[in-house]
Amino acid sequence: MALRIDSFRRIRETGSVATTRRVIVILLGLVLDSCAASATDKPAGLVVHEAPRPLPGISFSDETGGPLTLASLRGKVVVLNVWATWCFPCREEMPTLDRLQAQFDPRDVAVIALSIDQKGLNPVRKFFNEIGVKHLSPYHDASARALRQLGLIGLPGTLVIDRAGREIGRVLGGAEWDSRDIVAFLKAQVQQAPHGDAPKQAEAQ
């Protein structure tokens, strides 16, 4: 605002058309720069890597106790949330993860809430029932091996994984996963083609 006030004062003092034009160009440039910065901002709290990173083989169990691997989810954008029922920040952000999944077809974006509770899935099911989770399934890693393999030093820890199965970003700590900027970021990732394939929109044609 100070720049604008000073600029218009100079316009009045000089009465120069050329000066007026220069000031207008400067002000328009500042506005455009501000808009461009806003458009490229990354979601708050999400550390986006400069290049996608390969991930180790991660295995865990689904709600029936059946085996599942991270590799089996390739073709989808995956939000892998490692958490536990005894972790307060984990409990606090879980409703936002549930609402996030509700905004996407699970064939496009899969939100995987991977519990490391040592007592199995019963505490997870109880907690999901208490808070009214409707769009998430409970997954379990009793060994907590995923925590170590993924280099997570605390809970919750969440990875965003592209359709090729590579890590593109992570959040350490809680987040508002259904926020507008995160949803927009994930929508953009859904359109990215894995390994140079055609974009998703083209595949559907």
C-alpha positions as CSV (number, residue, x, y, z in Angstrom):
1,M,0.0,0.0,0.0
2,A,2.9,2.4,0.7
3,L,4.2,1.9,-2.8
4,R,0.9,2.8,-4.3
5,I,0.4,6.0,-2.2
6,D,3.9,7.2,-3.0
7,S,3.4,6.4,-6.7
8,F,0.2,8.4,-7.0
9,R,1.8,11.3,-5.2
10,R,4.6,11.4,-7.7
11,I,2.0,11.3,-10.5
12,R,0.3,14.4,-9.1
13,E,3.6,16.2,-8.6
14,T,5.0,15.7,-12.1
15,G,1.8,15.6,-14.1
16,S,3.8,13.5,-16.6
17,V,1.9,11.0,-18.7
18,A,5.1,9.0,-19.2
19,T,5.5,8.7,-15.4
20,T,1.9,7.7,-15.0
21,R,2.4,4.9,-17.5
22,R,5.5,3.7,-15.8
23,V,3.8,3.6,-12.4
24,I,0.8,1.7,-13.9
25,V,3.2,-0.9,-15.4
26,I,5.0,-1.3,-12.1
27,L,1.7,-1.8,-10.2
28,L,0.4,-4.3,-12.7
29,G,3.6,-6.2,-12.5
30,L,3.4,-6.4,-8.7
31,V,-0.2,-7.7,-8.9
32,L,0.7,-10.3,-11.5
33,D,3.7,-11.4,-9.4
34,S,1.5,-11.8,-6.4
35,C,-1.1,-13.8,-8.3
36,A,1.6,-16.1,-9.8
37,A,3.1,-16.7,-6.3
38,S,-0.3,-17.7,-4.9
39,A,-1.0,-20.1,-7.8
40,T,2.2,-22.0,-7.3
41,D,2.1,-22.2,-3.5
42,K,2.4,-25.7,-2.1
43,P,-0.1,-26.9,0.5
44,A,0.8,-25.7,4.0
45,G,2.9,-28.3,5.8
46,L,3.4,-30.5,2.8
47,V,7.1,-30.9,1.9
48,V,7.1,-31.5,-1.9
49,H,10.3,-33.1,-3.2
50,E,12.1,-31.6,-6.2
51,A,12.0,-35.0,-7.9
52,P,9.9,-38.1,-7.0
53,R,11.6,-40.6,-4.7
54,P,11.5,-44.4,-5.0
55,L,10.0,-46.2,-2.0
56,P,11.0,-49.5,-0.4
57,G,8.7,-52.5,-0.5
58,I,6.0,-51.9,2.2
59,S,3.6,-54.6,3.3
60,F,0.8,-54.5,5.8
61,S,-2.6,-56.1,6.3
62,D,-6.1,-55.0,5.3
63,E,-9.2,-55.0,7.5
64,T,-9.7,-58.7,6.9
65,G,-6.1,-59.5,7.9
66,G,-5.2,-60.2,4.3
67,P,-1.7,-59.1,3.0
68,L,-1.4,-55.9,1.0
69,T,1.6,-54.1,-0.5
70,L,2.2,-50.5,-1.4
71,A,3.2,-51.7,-4.9
72,S,-0.3,-53.1,-5.4
73,L,-1.7,-49.6,-5.2
74,R,0.2,-48.3,-8.2
75,G,-2.0,-46.5,-10.7
76,K,-3.6,-44.5,-7.9
77,V,-2.4,-41.4,-6.0
78,V,-1.9,-42.7,-2.5
79,V,-2.1,-40.7,0.7
80,L,-0.4,-43.0,3.2
81,N,-1.0,-42.0,6.8
82,V,0.9,-43.8,9.5
83,W,-0.8,-43.4,12.8
84,A,-1.9,-45.0,16.1
85,T,-5.0,-44.6,18.3
86,W,-3.0,-43.5,21.2
87,C,-1.5,-40.6,19.3
88,F,-3.6,-37.4,19.9
89,P,-2.6,-35.5,16.8
90,C,-3.4,-38.6,14.8
91,R,-6.9,-38.8,16.2
92,E,-7.4,-35.1,15.7
93,E,-6.6,-35.2,11.9
94,M,-8.4,-38.5,11.1
95,P,-11.8,-36.8,10.3
96,T,-10.1,-34.6,7.7
97,L,-8.6,-37.7,6.1
98,D,-12.0,-39.3,6.0
99,R,-13.5,-36.2,4.4
100,L,-10.6,-36.1,1.9
101,Q,-11.3,-39.6,0.7
102,A,-15.0,-38.7,0.3
103,Q,-14.0,-36.1,-2.3
104,F,-12.2,-38.6,-4.6
105,D,-13.0,-41.8,-6.4
106,P,-10.9,-44.5,-4.5
107,R,-9.8,-45.7,-7.9
108,D,-8.0,-42.3,-8.4
109,V,-7.0,-41.4,-4.8
110,A,-6.6,-44.0,-2.0
111,V,-6.3,-42.7,1.5
112,I,-4.6,-45.5,3.5
113,A,-4.8,-45.0,7.3
114,L,-2.1,-47.4,8.4
115,S,-2.3,-48.1,12.2
116,I,0.7,-49.4,14.1
117,D,-1.3,-50.2,17.2
118,Q,0.1,-53.3,18.9
119,K,-3.3,-54.5,20.0
120,G,-4.5,-55.1,16.4
121,L,-7.4,-53.5,14.6
122,N,-10.0,-53.6,17.3
123,P,-8.9,-50.3,18.8
124,V,-8.9,-48.8,15.3
125,R,-12.4,-50.1,14.5
126,K,-13.7,-48.7,17.9
127,F,-12.1,-45.3,17.2
128,F,-13.5,-45.2,13.7
129,N,-17.0,-45.9,15.0
130,E,-16.6,-43.3,17.7
131,I,-15.8,-40.5,15.3
132,G,-18.1,-41.7,12.5
133,V,-15.6,-42.6,9.8
134,K,-17.4,-43.5,6.7
135,H,-14.9,-43.5,3.8
136,L,-11.8,-45.1,5.3
137,S,-10.9,-48.7,5.8
138,P,-8.6,-49.8,8.7
139,Y,-5.1,-51.1,7.8
140,H,-2.6,-52.5,10.2
141,D,1.2,-52.9,10.5
142,A,1.7,-54.7,13.8
143,S,5.5,-54.6,13.5
144,A,5.6,-50.9,12.9
145,R,8.2,-51.7,10.2
146,A,6.7,-49.2,7.8
147,L,7.5,-46.4,10.3
148,R,11.2,-47.3,10.1
149,Q,11.3,-48.1,6.4
150,L,9.8,-44.8,5.5
151,G,12.1,-42.8,7.7
152,L,9.3,-41.4,9.9
153,I,10.5,-40.2,13.3
154,G,7.1,-39.5,14.8
155,L,3.4,-39.8,14.5
156,P,1.4,-39.0,12.5
157,G,3.5,-39.2,9.4
158,T,2.0,-39.0,5.9
159,L,3.4,-39.6,2.5
160,V,1.8,-38.5,-0.8
161,I,2.7,-41.1,-3.5
162,D,2.2,-40.6,-7.2
163,R,0.5,-43.0,-9.6
164,A,3.9,-44.6,-10.4
165,G,4.4,-45.5,-6.7
166,R,7.0,-42.8,-5.9
167,E,7.0,-40.4,-3.0
168,I,6.4,-36.9,-4.1
169,G,5.9,-35.3,-0.7
170,R,5.3,-35.8,3.0
171,V,3.9,-34.2,6.1
172,L,5.3,-34.7,9.5
173,G,2.6,-34.0,12.1
174,G,-1.0,-33.3,11.7
175,A,-2.7,-31.5,8.8
176,E,-6.0,-30.4,7.5
177,W,-6.2,-32.9,4.8
178,D,-9.5,-31.8,3.3
179,S,-8.3,-28.2,2.9
180,R,-8.8,-26.6,-0.5
181,D,-5.1,-26.4,-1.4
182,I,-4.4,-30.1,-0.6
183,V,-7.5,-31.2,-2.6
184,A,-6.3,-29.1,-5.6
185,F,-2.8,-30.5,-5.3
186,L,-4.1,-34.1,-5.3
187,K,-6.4,-33.4,-8.3
188,A,-3.4,-32.2,-10.2
189,Q,-1.5,-35.3,-9.3
190,V,-4.4,-37.5,-10.5
191,Q,-4.0,-36.0,-14.0
192,Q,-0.3,-36.9,-14.1
193,A,0.6,-40.0,-16.2
194,P,2.8,-42.7,-14.6
195,H,6.1,-43.5,-16.5
196,G,5.3,-41.2,-19.4
197,D,1.9,-42.8,-20.2
198,A,-0.9,-40.6,-21.6
199,P,-2.6,-38.2,-19.2
200,K,-5.5,-39.6,-17.3
201,Q,-8.0,-37.5,-19.3
202,A,-6.7,-38.9,-22.5
203,E,-6.9,-42.5,-21.2
204,A,-10.6,-42.1,-20.6
205,Q,-11.3,-41.1,-24.2
